[in-house]
């Protein structure tokens, strides 16, 4: 695509006439006409104002598709970062993952997926880093991480057309500011996120268009994808609720909430297309339930829910192995790309790493005689 043609496309997309664009740039309409017809080119000094007037990046103006980044590389690097995050203590793992991603961002300056994951990694770090508990030197380093996350988010906001990446950055920044007690800043990003409050969601009508465009197979895949998205959203709220109950409410209330949430997730998982979007949330909800029991001196009850979880994880590993061994390509077609990727990654080794990470969390939250008794019981 030529520069002139791009100017015309972006101008018309904004609903501007040549005269209106010219007015914004303080040039004549004849100049704009020449640019669009390739009879002339804008001066170098006009490039930045032109991009701003058309509300696009300079790369987009020149026809460089900056959203066409290496997604396979991003997924590989994210997997490596997650392995670092889940290895060792929570704080050290979070720091190691963020530093690794910072290095990869420098090596891959145009890979939005890696930059987004760096922002998420700083959000995860914010659980363990509070300026109130840091020395002046540590606080300065922590602010540097936040600044880097802000800058990488701004880069995505300005130049990426991938709304999912944009939303993930807003979401991560909201968590960073919440943990940093900068609530006004966090609220600015929350207000930019989509909401289910008005129920006018694209998912509720997508399947009708999919039927027209792709027939019954398209409709069926759209219904599956919509339900997977809804299930993920509900399950995320279940986990956040379980965490809050574990830390702030009496055991009886926490158990009641967690058991209800787990029962709902078990109903979701009866549909095999939903299992990949429930397993991790189910695992974390049980983790918070076990922590609640341990914090209230009930290691036997904690061990019971833990053993049940280990059984379900083992069953899910076998389920994933069976699906992926048939054909990863057919898994994508049948279950969707995200679910197939989850199942491909959910090996015995991955499950063991998650188990070790969760035990480390429980020990840091509930260490002592009750945890020691819990460890003995789960080995029986």
N, C-alpha and C positions, 0 to 999 in steps of 0.2 A: 504494500500500500504506500502510495506516494504521500509526501508531506501535504501537498495541496489538497489531495482527496481526503486526507485525514482531517484537515481544517474544515472542509465542507461537511463531512459526516458529523463531527463534534458540534459544529455550529448549528446544524439542523436538529441535532438531538436536543439542544437547549432551546430550540424554537426561535433562534435569532436570525434576523435578516443580515445581509452583508453590511448594510448601513449601521445596524445596531452594534455589530461586532466592531466595526471601524470606530464608532463613537467611543466604545470602551477602551480602545487602544490609542485614541487620538491620531488616527490616520484616516485617509480617504477611503470611501467605499471602492474606488477604482483599485486601490492597493490590495484590498482583500480579494477583489475579483481576479487580479493578476496572480495572487498566491494560489487561489483555488484552481485556476486554469493552467497552472504551471508556466505562465508567461513571466513570472518573476518569483523571487523568494523573499521572505521577511528578513530584515536585518538581524544580525546576531543579538543585538540589544532588545529585539522584540520577542525573542523566543520565550523567555520566562513570563513576561506579561501576557503573551498569547496563551500559554498553557494555563495560567491562572484564570484568564477570561473565559476559557473553554472548560474550566474545572476538570482538567486532566493532568496527568504527569507529563513531564518532558519526554520520557520514554514512550508513553502512549502516543504522544503527538507525532513522534517519528516512526511509529508503527512497530515498536519493540514490545512484544507481549511478555511483560514481566511476570504475569501470573503463570506462565508456562515454565514452572520450576521443576526440578527433579524430585518428584514425589516419592519415588522408590528410595532415593538417597535419604530424604527426610525421614521416612519411616524407619530405615535402618539405624540412623543416628538416634532417633527418639527411643528405639528399643534399647540401644546401648546405654543411653542416659538413664532410662528407667532401671536398668540392671544395676547401675552405679548407685542410684537413689535408694534401692532396696537392699543394698549390701552394707552391713555394719550398723552403726548407730544411726538413728533418724537424722540428727542434725548434721553429722559428718556426711551421710549419704546425700542429703539435700544439697549440701555445699559442693560435693564432688560432681553431682549431676549438673549443677548450674555452671561450674567452671568448665566442664567438658563441653557443654552447649555453647558457652561464650567463645571457646576456641573454634568450634565448628561454624559459628556465625561469621567469624573473621575469615575462615577459609571459604565460606560459601555466602558472599555478601548479598546475592540475589535470590537465595532460597527462603521464601517466606515461611515455609513450614518449620524450618529450624529456628528462625527468629521468633515465631509464635511460641514454640516449645520453650525457648529460653524465658520468655515472659511468664509462662506457666510454672517453670522451675523456680523462679523468684517468688511467685505466689506460694508455692509449696514451702520454700525456705521461710517465708514470713510467719509460719506457725512456730518456728523455733528461734527467731531473731526479733527481739523487741528492744528498741532504743533505751527503754527503762532499765534493762538488765545488762547492758553492754558498757564496756569502758569507752572512753572518748575515741580511742583508736578503732575499736571494733564498730562503734556507731558510725564512724566516718566510712568504713569499708561497707557497711550495710547500706548506707545512703548511696554509695556508688553502684551497688547492685540495683537498687530501686531506680536510679537515674538511667542505667543501661536498659532496664525493662521499659521505662517510659519512652526512651528514644527508639527502641526497636518496635514498640507498639505504634509510635507516631509514624514510623517508616511504613508499617503495614496500613495504617489508616489512610495515609496519603496516596500510596501507590498500588495497593492491592484491591482488586475488584471481587475478591473471594470473601463474601459476607460471613462465612463460617469462621474464617481466620480472624476477621475483624471482631466478631462477637466474642471469640475465645480470649482475645486480648483485653477487651473491655471487662469481661468476667474476671480474668486473672488480676487486673489492676484493682478492681473493686475489692478483692480479697486482700491484696497487698495493703491498700489504704485502711481496710478494716483492722487488720492486725497491727498496723502502725498508728492506729487511733486518729487517722486523718479522714474522718467520716464524711465531711463535705466533699472532698475530692472523690471518695469512693461513690457517693451518691450520684455524682455527675456521670460516672461510667455505668452505673446500674440503670439510669434513666435512658441510656442509649441501647439497652438490650431489649430484644423482643419480649412480649409478655403474653401469657395465656388468658389474661383477665377478661378480654372481650370475646374470646372464643372464635374470632374470625381468623383462623389459621389456614395457611396454604394447604396443610395436610388434609383438612376436612373436605376439600374440593378437588385436590390433585387427582385422585383416582378416577373421577368422572372424565377429566381431560385425558388421562392415560388410556382409558377405554377407547375414546375416539381416535387417539393418535396411534395406539399400539394394539388394540384389540383386547380380548379377554386375558391373554398372558400379561399384557401391560397393566391391566386393571388389577390382576392378582398380585403382581410384584409391588404395585403402588400401595395396595392395602397392607401388605406385609411390611413394607418400609415405614409406612405411617404408624402402624402399631408398634414397631420396634422403637421409633422415636418417642412415642408417648410413654412406653414402658421405661425407657431410659430416664426420661424426665421424672416420672413418678418415683422410680427407684433411687434416683439421686436425692430426692427430698427425704425418702425413708432413711437413707444413710446419715444425712445431715441431722435429721431429727434424733436418730439413735445416739449420735455423738453428743448432742446437747443434753438429752435425757441422762446419759451416763455420767456426765460431769456435774449436772445441776439439780437433778431430781432424785427423790427417794427410790430405793430399789423396786418397790412394788409397782410404781408408775413406769419405771424404765422397762421392767420385764413385760408388763402389759403392752406397752407400745411396741417393743421389739418383736414380741410373739405375733402381734397383729400384722406388723409389716412383713415378717418372714412368711406368714400364712398367705398373704396376698402375693408375694413373690413366688411362692410355690405353685400357686394357681397359674401365674404367668408362665412358669417353666413347664407346665404340662403341655404347652404348645412348643414343639421343638424349635420352631423358628425364633422363639423369644429367649431361649436358654442362654445364648451368648451375651444377651443384653441384661441378664439377671445375675449371672454367677458371681461376678466381682462385687456387685452391690450386696448380694446375699452374704457373701463372705465377710464383708466389712461390718454389716449389721450384726452378725453373730460375734464378731470380734468385740464390738462395743457391749454386747450383752454379756459376754464372758468377763469383760473388764468390770462391768457393774457388779457381777457376782463376787469377783475377787476383791473389789473395793469394799464390799460389805461382809467379808469373812466367810464366803461360801465357795471354797475351792471345788467341792464335789459337784455342785451345780454347774460351775464354770467348765469343769472337765467333761461333763455330760454333753453340753451344747457343743463343745470343741470336737469331741469324738464324732458327733453327728455331722458336723461340718466336714471333717476329714473324709467321711464316707461319701458325702455328696461331691466333694472335690474329686475323689477317686473315680466316681461314676461319670463325672463330667469329662475328665481326662480321657476315659475310655470312649465316651460318646464322640469327642472331638477327633480322636485317633481314627475311629471308624468312618466318620464323615470325610475327613481329609484324605484318608487312604483310598477312598473310592475314586476321587478326582478333585483336586483343588478347584479346577475350572468349573465343574458342576456344582461345587459347594457355593461358589460365588453366584452362580445362576439361581440356585435353589434358596440360599439363605441370605444373600446380599453381601456386598463387598466387606462391610465392617464386621459382620458376623463371621464370615469366612476367615478374615485376618485374625480375629480373636481366637477362633478354633485352631488355626494353624500355629499360633504362638503358645497355646495352652498345653504344653507338654508336661511330662512328669517332672522334669527339671525345673520348669517354670513354676509349677505348683509347689515344689519343695522350697524354692526361693521365697515365694509368697508366705509359706508357712513359717519359715525362719524369720522373715521380716515382722510378721504379726506377733510371734512370740517375743521378739525384741521389744516391740511396742508395749505389749502387756507387762513385760518385766519392768520397763521404765515407768509405767503408770502405777503398777500394783506390786512392786517388788517386796519381798519379805517372806515370812513363813507360809503365808497362804499361797503365794506363787510357787514356792518350793513344793508344797503339797500338791498343787495343781500339776506341776511338771511330772511328779511321780505318778499321779493318777492317769495322765494321758499316755504314759508309756506302758501301762499295763495292758 
